[in-house]
Amino acid sequence: MNLSSTIKSIQDIMRKDDGVDGDAQRLGQLTWMLFLKVFDQREEEWEDDNSKYESPIPEGLRWRDWAKMNDDGQGKKSHKMPPSSVIGFVNNELFPKLKSIDANESAIHKVIRNVFEDANNYMKSGTQLLAVIEKLEEAINFHDFKTRAQIGDVYEQLLNDLRGAGNAGEFYTPRAITAFMADRVNPRLDKRETVLDPACGTGGFLTAAIDHLRNQRTSKSGTEDQKAIESLIRGIEKKQLPHLLCTTNMLLHGIDIPSQIEHKNTLGIGWNEWSANQKVDCIITNPPFGGYEDDGVGSDYPADLKTRETADMFMALIIKKLLKENGRAAVVLPDGFLFGDGIKGTLKKLLLQDCNLHTIIRLPKGVFAPYTTIKTNLLFFTKGARVDDGSEYFHTDTIWFYEHTYPKGYKSYSKTKPIRLEEFDAINEWWGDESNDFASREENDFAWKVDFKNKRKQAEADAAPHWAKAESLNNQVSALDNRIRDLRDSIKGVSDKRQRQSVEDDIEVLKTESDGLRIKARDAQAAGDRLYWPIFNLDESNPNKPQEESHDPDELLIKYKKLLGEIEETENQLKSELAAALSHHFNDEKA
């Protein structure tokens, strides 16, 4: 029986237990048991390497002490505990003691405490619990490297069940994507470059980074390189189950003390709580998109970056708080980020100013099926050096796009036909080197570039007269407002009604004039903005192939919403122009 079938059969056993209600609880139950078993088998390896090794788990609570089955040497196995006592042991001894482990004693003690602080035993039947243990003992031996390699299949199944349990936003990133992104970001072991996934889930990107770093070891590499890899990997995960799975995944991938996998909400950390020493060299992530944080989360973000949409919040943090100068990042984002305006437009401007957004890989639909059918993109960028000359400096000059298409014979991806790593061979050959500004790149049927620098300069030149007019009008408004303020001050304490009325009449005329100029200024600013802000629409279609009319409901809905926005903008513009015209009319009548 393969691992995936084993996990399914274990869940079937749990369905018979009256204490386990729903997929979320079944997964929680299975996950802490998997962790204890994996940790115990890793401890066996550590004991072989170090005869003085001492377990952080109290005596009698390790998997081998109560769950690992006895073997009489003739193939017959038996449980260490009877069904009548195993539930009482788990509830009254195992969990209370593991939850109360002193996290300050060592890094590994902290790992154990973090794993169990939110975990629970839901099973009530000792017979069923022992049946689960028996399945785990029969099928899962993590000393077997083939089993370790298959763990990704288990995670994929668990995540699919998590989705069914109502945990939106838990996307399993295909291994081809994680490996490709880690390879292109290229964290360097010799430079001891740190790697962070601020929404690490079960650790797919981190394991890809570990493999990438390990492949850089040579025959001369010693234990220092292995220890370095452990210290270079960092992850943060909000939800308890994925965090527990990620911790287990790190153990399976040779990270002996995965204390840098933190169980907390990255977005819940205050904007000003991030310090410079928390910045990293490389970020590889697929932040949850389409979700919203609770009220209060992100309330201290800068006013122009305040939002509750999760992917937008992560992008703001990555650009401003998490990435070192000259640090490199690869982020999975939906099409909505590319064409979105408002806060998304502000974020893209910030991205293009602070970073060199050099490459966008446009993925086809279905890459993340069955979790979402939304089209996604891989954004690759490098944080630029600070520029403090007061100008609006942009680090991005040229943006390259590459359209990743389906393999021949495919119309979509699926669980049985996922995206494969070899599909990225052509992109790898085309990629080039950032050190020479990707001089070797050439446009082809799938690759094209946008001269963002010239596009920006042209837009700025076109918008400048309108903005200048808006500034001039706003200055006139300020002068009129100052005159109004002076006139109001002049009648303070004046009791003569005729004198007061004369001044108040003058104030009313100036207010009308000021309001009209303010509307004109707003219209001039909007006219300039309409010429400038479209440059931050990164939803670029491949110019090298004919455009096909889409009948996809999701794409049609996006176009419909975009059209509604344009209609609303036109209506607002007409209202402003009408108000300005009426204002002039009333001014002329009063004159």
C-alpha positions as CSV (number, residue, x, y, z in Angstrom):
1,M,0.0,0.0,0.0
2,N,1.4,3.4,-0.9
3,L,1.5,6.4,1.4
4,S,-1.4,8.1,-0.1
5,S,-3.6,5.0,0.3
6,T,-2.3,4.6,3.9
7,I,-3.4,8.1,4.8
8,K,-6.8,7.5,3.2
9,S,-7.3,4.3,5.1
10,I,-6.3,6.0,8.4
11,Q,-8.9,8.7,7.8
12,D,-11.4,6.0,7.2
13,I,-10.6,4.5,10.6
14,M,-11.0,7.8,12.3
15,R,-14.4,8.3,10.7
16,K,-15.6,5.4,13.0
17,D,-14.5,7.2,16.1
18,D,-17.2,9.3,17.8
19,G,-14.7,11.9,19.0
20,V,-13.5,13.0,15.6
21,D,-15.8,15.4,13.8
22,G,-15.0,16.4,10.3
23,D,-11.9,16.6,8.1
24,A,-10.2,19.3,10.1
25,Q,-10.1,17.2,13.3
26,R,-9.1,14.1,11.4
27,L,-6.2,16.0,9.9
28,G,-5.2,17.5,13.2
29,Q,-5.2,14.1,14.8
30,L,-3.1,12.5,12.0
31,T,-0.6,15.4,11.9
32,W,0.6,15.3,15.5
33,M,0.9,11.5,15.3
34,L,2.9,11.8,12.2
35,F,5.2,14.3,13.8
36,L,5.9,12.1,16.9
37,K,6.7,9.2,14.7
38,V,9.0,11.2,12.4
39,F,10.7,12.9,15.3
40,D,11.3,9.5,17.0
41,Q,12.9,8.1,13.9
42,R,15.1,11.2,13.5
43,E,16.1,10.8,17.1
44,E,17.3,7.2,16.3
45,E,19.6,8.8,13.7
46,W,20.9,11.4,16.1
47,E,21.5,8.7,18.8
48,D,23.6,6.8,16.3
49,D,25.7,9.9,15.6
50,N,25.9,11.0,19.3
51,S,25.9,8.5,22.1
52,K,25.3,11.3,24.6
53,Y,22.2,12.6,22.9
54,E,19.3,13.4,25.3
55,S,15.7,13.7,24.1
56,P,13.7,16.8,24.7
57,I,10.6,14.6,25.1
58,P,10.2,13.4,28.7
59,E,10.8,9.7,29.5
60,G,7.9,7.5,28.6
61,L,6.3,9.9,26.1
62,R,8.4,9.2,23.0
63,W,6.7,7.3,20.2
64,R,8.9,4.3,20.9
65,D,7.8,4.3,24.5
66,W,4.0,3.9,24.0
67,A,3.1,3.6,20.3
68,K,5.9,1.7,18.5
69,M,4.7,-1.9,18.3
70,N,6.6,-4.7,19.9
71,D,8.1,-7.3,17.6
72,D,8.7,-10.9,18.8
73,G,11.3,-11.5,16.2
74,Q,9.1,-13.9,14.3
75,G,7.0,-11.3,12.4
76,K,4.3,-11.1,15.1
77,K,3.7,-7.6,16.4
78,S,1.7,-6.3,19.4
79,H,0.8,-3.0,21.0
80,K,2.5,-1.7,24.0
81,M,-0.8,-0.5,25.6
82,P,-4.2,-2.0,25.7
83,P,-7.2,-0.1,24.2
84,S,-8.6,0.5,27.6
85,S,-5.6,2.6,28.8
86,V,-4.2,4.3,25.7
87,I,-6.7,7.2,25.5
88,G,-6.3,8.0,29.2
89,F,-2.5,8.0,28.7
90,V,-2.7,10.4,25.7
91,N,-5.1,12.8,27.3
92,N,-3.8,12.8,30.9
93,E,0.0,12.3,30.4
94,L,1.2,12.8,26.9
95,F,-0.5,16.1,25.9
96,P,-0.3,17.9,29.3
97,K,3.4,17.2,29.6
98,L,4.2,18.1,25.9
99,K,2.2,21.3,26.1
100,S,4.1,22.3,29.3
101,I,7.6,21.7,28.0
102,D,9.9,24.6,28.9
103,A,10.5,26.4,25.5
104,N,13.4,28.3,27.0
105,E,15.5,25.2,27.7
106,S,16.7,24.8,24.1
107,A,15.7,25.4,20.5
108,I,14.4,21.9,20.1
109,H,12.3,22.2,23.3
110,K,10.8,25.3,21.7
111,V,9.9,23.3,18.6
112,I,8.1,20.6,20.6
113,R,6.2,23.2,22.6
114,N,5.1,25.1,19.5
115,V,4.0,21.9,17.8
116,F,1.7,20.8,20.7
117,E,0.5,24.1,22.1
118,D,-2.5,24.1,19.7
119,A,-2.7,20.4,19.0
120,N,-5.4,18.1,20.5
121,N,-6.4,14.4,20.7
122,Y,-9.9,14.0,19.4
123,M,-10.1,10.3,19.4
124,K,-12.2,8.6,22.1
125,S,-11.8,4.9,21.1
126,G,-8.7,3.2,22.2
127,T,-9.3,0.4,19.6
128,Q,-9.5,2.9,16.8
129,L,-6.4,4.9,18.0
130,L,-4.4,1.7,18.1
131,A,-5.6,0.8,14.6
132,V,-4.3,4.1,13.3
133,I,-0.9,3.5,15.0
134,E,-0.8,0.0,13.4
135,K,-1.3,1.6,10.0
136,L,1.4,4.1,10.6
137,E,3.8,1.4,11.8
138,E,3.1,-0.8,8.8
139,A,3.4,1.7,6.0
140,I,5.6,4.6,7.1
141,N,9.3,4.2,7.7
142,F,11.0,7.6,7.4
143,H,14.5,6.0,7.4
144,D,13.6,4.9,3.9
145,F,14.5,7.8,1.5
146,K,11.9,6.6,-1.0
147,T,9.3,7.2,1.7
148,R,10.7,10.6,2.4
149,A,10.5,11.5,-1.2
150,Q,6.8,10.5,-1.3
151,I,5.9,12.7,1.6
152,G,4.9,15.5,-0.9
153,D,2.1,13.2,-2.2
154,V,0.8,12.9,1.4
155,Y,0.9,16.6,1.8
156,E,-1.0,17.1,-1.4
157,Q,-3.7,14.8,-0.2
158,L,-3.8,16.5,3.2
159,L,-4.1,19.9,1.7
160,N,-6.9,18.8,-0.6
161,D,-8.7,17.6,2.5
162,L,-7.9,20.9,4.3
163,R,-9.6,22.7,1.4
164,G,-12.6,20.5,1.8
165,A,-12.6,21.3,5.6
166,G,-13.2,24.9,4.7
167,N,-9.7,26.3,5.1
168,A,-9.6,28.6,2.1
169,G,-6.3,29.8,0.8
170,E,-4.3,26.6,1.4
171,F,-2.8,26.1,-2.0
172,Y,-0.4,23.2,-2.7
173,T,2.3,24.6,-4.9
174,P,3.4,22.0,-7.4
175,R,7.0,20.8,-6.9
176,A,7.9,21.8,-10.5
177,I,7.0,25.4,-9.5
178,T,8.8,25.4,-6.2
179,A,12.0,23.9,-7.8
180,F,12.0,26.3,-10.7
181,M,11.5,29.4,-8.5
182,A,14.2,28.3,-6.1
183,D,16.6,27.6,-8.9
184,R,16.0,31.0,-10.6
185,V,16.3,32.9,-7.3
186,N,19.5,30.9,-6.7
187,P,20.3,31.3,-3.0
188,R,24.0,30.9,-2.6
189,L,25.5,28.6,0.0
190,D,29.0,30.0,-0.3
191,K,27.6,33.5,0.5
192,R,25.5,32.1,3.3
193,E,22.3,33.7,1.9
194,T,19.2,33.5,4.0
195,V,15.9,32.2,2.5
196,L,12.5,33.1,3.8
197,D,8.9,32.0,3.0
198,P,6.7,34.4,5.0
199,A,3.6,32.2,4.3
200,C,5.4,28.8,4.2
201,G,2.4,26.4,4.5
202,T,3.8,22.9,4.7
203,G,7.3,24.0,3.5
204,G,7.3,23.3,-0.2
205,F,9.4,26.3,-1.2
206,L,11.7,25.8,1.8
207,T,12.4,22.2,0.9
208,A,13.1,23.2,-2.6
209,A,15.6,25.8,-1.3
210,I,17.2,23.2,1.0
211,D,17.7,20.9,-2.0
212,H,19.1,23.8,-4.1
213,L,21.6,24.7,-1.3
214,R,22.6,21.1,-0.8
215,N,23.4,20.7,-4.5
216,Q,26.0,23.4,-4.1
217,R,28.1,21.3,-1.7
218,T,31.2,19.8,-3.0
219,S,33.5,16.9,-1.9
220,K,35.3,19.4,0.2
221,S,32.2,20.5,2.0
222,G,32.2,19.7,5.7
223,T,29.7,19.7,8.6
224,E,29.8,23.5,8.6
225,D,27.9,23.7,5.3
226,Q,25.2,21.4,6.6
227,K,24.8,23.5,9.8
228,A,24.8,26.6,7.6
229,I,21.8,25.3,5.6
230,E,19.9,24.8,8.8
231,S,20.5,28.4,9.8
232,L,19.7,29.9,6.4
233,I,16.1,28.5,6.1
234,R,13.3,30.5,7.7
235,G,9.6,30.2,7.5
236,I,6.5,31.7,9.1
237,E,3.0,30.0,9.1
238,K,-0.2,31.3,10.6
239,K,-2.2,28.1,10.8
240,Q,-1.5,25.3,13.2
241,L,-1.9,22.3,10.9
242,P,0.3,23.5,8.0
243,H,2.9,24.7,10.6
244,L,3.0,21.2,12.2
245,L,3.4,19.6,8.7
246,C,6.1,22.1,7.8
247,T,8.0,21.3,11.0
248,T,7.7,17.6,10.2
249,N,8.8,18.3,6.6
250,M,11.9,20.1,7.8
251,L,12.8,17.1,10.0
252,L,12.5,14.8,7.0
253,H,14.8,17.1,5.0
254,G,17.6,17.0,7.5
255,I,16.9,20.2,9.4
256,D,17.5,18.8,12.9
257,I,16.2,21.7,14.8
258,P,13.5,23.5,12.7
259,S,13.2,26.3,15.3
260,Q,13.2,29.0,12.5
261,I,9.8,27.7,11.3
262,E,7.7,30.1,13.4
263,H,4.0,29.6,14.2
264,K,2.6,33.1,13.9
265,N,0.8,35.5,11.6
266,T,3.3,37.4,9.5
267,L,0.6,40.0,8.7
268,G,-0.2,40.4,12.4
269,I,3.2,41.8,13.2
270,G,3.2,45.5,13.5
271,W,4.6,47.5,10.6
272,N,7.2,49.1,12.8
273,E,8.0,46.0,14.7
274,W,10.0,44.6,11.8
275,S,13.7,45.4,12.3
276,A,16.5,45.6,9.8
277,N,18.2,42.5,11.1
278,Q,15.1,40.4,10.1
279,K,15.6,41.2,6.4
280,V,16.7,38.3,4.2
281,D,18.7,37.7,1.0
282,C,16.0,35.6,-0.8
283,I,12.2,35.3,-0.6
284,I,10.3,32.6,-2.4
285,T,6.6,32.4,-1.6
286,N,3.1,31.8,-2.8
287,P,1.2,34.1,-0.4
288,P,-2.5,33.4,0.1
289,F,-4.6,35.5,-2.3
290,G,-8.3,36.3,-2.4
291,G,-8.6,36.3,1.4
292,Y,-8.9,39.1,3.9
293,E,-7.4,39.6,7.3
294,D,-9.4,40.5,10.4
295,D,-10.2,44.1,11.4
296,G,-7.2,45.6,13.1
297,V,-4.6,43.6,11.3
298,G,-2.4,46.0,9.2
299,S,-4.0,49.0,10.9
300,D,-0.5,50.6,11.4
301,Y,0.5,50.2,7.7
302,P,1.3,53.4,5.9
303,A,-1.9,55.2,4.8
304,D,-1.3,54.6,1.1
305,L,-0.7,50.9,1.7
306,K,-3.5,50.1,4.0
307,T,-5.5,47.1,2.9
308,R,-6.9,43.8,4.3
309,E,-6.3,41.7,1.1
310,T,-3.7,39.2,2.1
311,A,-1.6,39.0,-1.1
312,D,-1.4,42.9,-1.2
313,M,-0.3,43.0,2.5
314,F,2.4,40.4,1.9
315,M,3.7,42.3,-1.1
316,A,4.0,45.5,0.9
317,L,6.0,43.7,3.6
318,I,8.2,41.9,1.1
319,I,9.2,45.2,-0.7
320,K,9.6,47.4,2.3
321,K,10.4,45.2,5.3
322,L,11.6,41.7,4.5
323,L,14.0,42.0,1.5
324,K,17.6,43.2,1.9
325,E,19.2,45.6,-0.5
326,N,20.2,43.6,-3.6
327,G,18.0,40.7,-2.2
328,R,16.1,38.6,-4.7
329,A,12.5,37.4,-4.6
330,A,10.1,35.2,-6.5
331,V,6.4,35.5,-5.7
332,V,3.3,33.7,-7.1
333,L,0.5,36.3,-7.8
334,P,-2.9,36.1,-9.6
335,D,-3.7,38.1,-12.7
336,G,-5.8,40.5,-10.5
337,F,-2.6,41.9,-9.1
338,L,-1.2,42.7,-12.5
339,F,-4.2,44.7,-13.8
340,G,-5.6,45.9,-10.5
341,D,-5.6,49.6,-9.6
342,G,-6.1,51.5,-6.4
343,I,-4.0,49.9,-3.7
344,K,-2.6,47.4,-6.2
345,G,-1.6,50.2,-8.5
346,T,0.2,51.9,-5.6
347,L,2.0,48.6,-4.7
348,K,3.1,48.1,-8.3
349,K,4.5,51.6,-8.4
350,L,6.3,50.9,-5.2
351,L,7.6,47.6,-6.6
352,L,8.9,49.2,-9.8
353,Q,10.5,52.0,-7.8
354,D,12.2,50.0,-5.0
355,C,13.0,46.9,-7.1
356,N,14.0,45.7,-10.5
357,L,11.0,43.7,-11.7
358,H,12.9,41.9,-14.4
359,T,10.8,38.9,-15.2
360,I,7.1,37.9,-15.2
361,I,6.3,34.3,-16.1
362,R,2.7,34.0,-17.2
363,L,1.3,30.6,-16.3
364,P,-1.8,29.1,-18.0
365,K,-4.9,28.1,-16.1
366,G,-5.1,25.0,-14.1
367,V,-1.6,25.0,-12.6
368,F,-3.1,25.1,-9.1
369,A,-6.1,22.9,-9.8
370,P,-8.1,21.7,-8.0
371,Y,-7.5,24.5,-5.4
372,T,-8.2,27.4,-7.9
373,T,-8.6,27.9,-11.6
374,I,-7.4,31.5,-11.4
375,K,-4.5,32.3,-13.8
376,T,-1.3,33.0,-11.9
377,N,2.1,34.6,-12.6
378,L,5.6,34.2,-11.2
379,L,7.2,37.6,-10.5
380,F,11.0,37.8,-10.1
381,F,12.6,41.0,-8.8
382,T,15.6,42.3,-7.0
383,K,15.6,45.0,-4.3
384,G,17.5,48.1,-5.5
385,A,19.9,50.3,-3.6
386,R,18.4,53.2,-1.7
387,V,18.2,56.5,-3.6
388,D,17.8,59.5,-1.4
389,D,18.2,62.4,-3.9
390,G,14.5,63.4,-3.5
391,S,13.6,62.4,-7.1
392,E,11.0,59.8,-8.1
393,Y,13.6,57.2,-9.0
394,F,12.6,53.8,-10.6
395,H,14.9,50.8,-10.4
396,T,12.9,49.0,-13.1
397,D,13.7,49.9,-16.7
398,T,12.8,46.8,-18.7
399,I,10.3,44.1,-17.8
400,W,10.5,40.7,-19.6
401,F,7.5,38.5,-20.0
402,Y,7.5,34.8,-20.8
403,E,4.3,33.0,-21.6
404,H,4.4,29.4,-20.3
405,T,2.1,27.3,-22.5
406,Y,0.6,23.8,-22.1
407,P,2.7,20.9,-23.3
408,K,1.7,19.5,-26.6
409,G,-1.5,17.5,-26.3
410,Y,-2.6,19.2,-23.0
411,K,-5.6,21.4,-22.7
412,S,-5.2,21.9,-19.0
413,Y,-3.4,20.5,-15.9
414,S,-4.9,18.2,-13.4
415,K,-4.0,16.2,-10.3
416,T,-3.1,13.2,-12.6
417,K,-1.4,15.5,-15.2
418,P,0.4,18.2,-13.2
419,I,2.9,20.7,-14.5
420,R,6.4,19.1,-14.8
421,L,9.8,20.5,-14.1
422,E,11.1,19.7,-17.6
423,E,8.5,22.1,-19.0
424,F,10.7,24.9,-17.7
425,D,13.8,23.8,-19.7
426,A,13.2,26.3,-22.5
427,I,12.8,29.2,-20.0
428,N,16.0,28.1,-18.2
429,E,17.9,28.2,-21.5
430,W,16.5,31.6,-22.3
431,W,16.9,33.1,-18.8
432,G,20.4,34.6,-19.0
433,D,22.2,36.5,-16.2
434,E,21.0,39.4,-14.2
435,S,24.6,40.6,-13.7
436,N,24.7,41.8,-17.3
437,D,21.1,42.9,-17.3
438,F,20.0,39.7,-19.1
439,A,21.9,40.8,-22.3
440,S,21.5,37.4,-23.9
441,R,17.7,37.4,-23.8
442,E,15.9,37.6,-27.1
443,E,12.3,37.9,-28.0
444,N,10.6,34.9,-29.4
445,D,7.1,33.4,-29.9
446,F,6.7,33.2,-26.1
447,A,9.0,36.0,-24.8
448,W,8.7,39.7,-25.1
449,K,9.8,42.8,-23.3
450,V,8.3,46.1,-22.2
451,D,10.4,49.3,-22.2
452,F,9.0,50.5,-19.0
453,K,11.5,53.4,-18.7
454,N,10.4,55.1,-21.9
455,K,6.8,54.2,-21.3
456,R,7.0,55.9,-17.9
457,K,8.8,59.0,-19.3
458,Q,6.3,59.4,-22.0
459,A,3.4,59.1,-19.6
460,E,5.0,61.6,-17.2
461,A,5.5,64.1,-20.0
462,D,1.9,63.7,-21.2
463,A,0.5,64.0,-17.7
464,A,2.8,66.9,-16.6
465,P,0.8,69.8,-18.1
466,H,-2.4,68.5,-16.4
467,W,-0.6,68.1,-13.0
468,A,1.0,71.5,-13.4
469,K,-2.4,73.0,-14.0
470,A,-3.8,71.2,-11.0
471,E,-1.0,72.5,-8.8
472,S,-1.5,76.1,-10.1
473,L,-5.3,75.9,-9.4
474,N,-4.7,74.4,-6.0
475,N,-2.4,77.3,-5.2
476,Q,-5.2,79.7,-6.2
477,V,-7.6,77.8,-4.0
478,S,-5.1,78.1,-1.1
479,A,-4.8,81.9,-1.7
480,L,-8.6,82.3,-1.8
481,D,-9.0,80.2,1.4
482,N,-6.5,82.4,3.1
483,R,-8.5,85.5,2.1
484,I,-11.6,83.9,3.4
485,R,-9.9,83.1,6.7
486,D,-8.7,86.8,7.0
487,L,-12.2,88.1,6.3
488,R,-13.7,85.9,9.0
489,D,-11.1,87.1,11.4
490,S,-11.9,90.7,10.5
491,I,-15.5,90.4,11.8
492,K,-14.8,88.6,15.0
493,G,-16.3,90.8,17.7
494,V,-18.0,93.1,15.2
495,S,-21.6,93.6,16.2
496,D,-22.7,95.9,13.4
497,K,-25.1,93.7,11.2
498,R,-24.6,95.7,8.0
499,Q,-20.8,95.5,8.3
500,R,-20.9,91.8,9.0
501,Q,-23.3,91.1,6.2
502,S,-21.1,92.9,3.7
503,V,-18.1,90.8,4.7
504,E,-20.1,87.6,4.7
505,D,-21.3,88.3,1.2
506,D,-17.7,88.7,0.1
507,I,-16.8,85.4,1.8
508,E,-19.7,83.7,-0.1
509,V,-18.4,84.9,-3.4
510,L,-14.9,83.8,-2.6
511,K,-16.1,80.4,-1.4
512,T,-18.0,79.8,-4.7
513,E,-14.9,80.8,-6.7
514,S,-12.7,78.5,-4.5
515,D,-15.1,75.6,-4.9
516,G,-15.1,76.0,-8.7
517,L,-11.3,76.2,-8.8
518,R,-11.1,73.1,-6.5
519,I,-13.2,71.1,-8.9
520,K,-11.1,72.3,-11.9
521,A,-8.0,71.3,-10.0
522,R,-9.4,67.8,-9.2
523,D,-10.3,67.3,-12.9
524,A,-6.9,68.4,-14.0
525,Q,-5.2,66.0,-11.6
526,A,-7.6,63.2,-12.7
527,A,-6.7,64.0,-16.4
528,G,-3.0,63.6,-15.6
529,D,-3.6,60.5,-13.6
530,R,-5.5,58.9,-16.4
531,L,-2.5,59.3,-18.6
532,Y,0.0,58.2,-16.0
533,W,-1.3,55.3,-13.9
534,P,-2.1,52.9,-16.8
535,I,1.7,52.3,-17.1
536,F,1.3,50.2,-13.9
537,N,-1.1,47.8,-15.6
538,L,1.2,44.8,-16.0
539,D,-1.4,42.6,-17.6
540,E,0.5,42.4,-20.8
541,S,-0.6,39.9,-23.5
542,N,1.8,38.1,-25.7
543,P,2.1,40.4,-28.8
544,N,3.7,37.6,-30.8
545,K,0.6,35.6,-31.2
546,P,-2.9,36.4,-32.4
547,Q,-5.4,37.3,-29.7
548,E,-8.2,34.8,-29.4
549,E,-11.6,35.8,-28.1
550,S,-12.1,34.2,-24.7
551,H,-15.4,32.6,-23.6
552,D,-14.0,31.7,-20.2
553,P,-16.5,32.8,-17.5
554,D,-13.7,34.0,-15.1
555,E,-12.0,36.1,-17.8
556,L,-15.3,37.5,-19.0
557,L,-16.2,38.5,-15.4
558,I,-12.9,40.3,-15.0
559,K,-13.5,42.2,-18.2
560,Y,-17.0,43.0,-17.1
561,K,-15.8,44.4,-13.7
562,K,-13.1,46.4,-15.5
563,L,-15.7,47.9,-17.8
564,L,-17.9,48.8,-14.9
565,G,-15.0,50.6,-13.3
566,E,-14.3,52.6,-16.5
567,I,-18.0,53.5,-16.8
568,E,-18.0,54.7,-13.2
569,E,-14.9,56.8,-13.8
570,T,-16.5,58.4,-16.9
571,E,-19.7,59.2,-14.9
572,N,-17.6,60.8,-12.1
573,Q,-15.7,62.9,-14.7
574,L,-19.0,64.1,-16.3
575,K,-20.4,65.0,-12.9
576,S,-17.3,67.0,-12.1
577,E,-17.3,68.8,-15.5
578,L,-21.1,69.6,-15.1
579,A,-20.5,70.9,-11.6
580,A,-17.7,73.2,-12.8
581,A,-19.8,74.5,-15.7
582,L,-22.7,75.2,-13.3
583,S,-20.4,76.9,-10.9
584,H,-19.2,79.3,-13.6
585,H,-22.8,80.0,-14.6
586,F,-23.7,81.0,-11.0
587,N,-20.5,83.1,-10.7
588,D,-21.4,85.0,-13.9
589,E,-25.0,85.6,-12.6
590,K,-23.7,87.0,-9.3
591,A,-21.1,89.2,-11.1
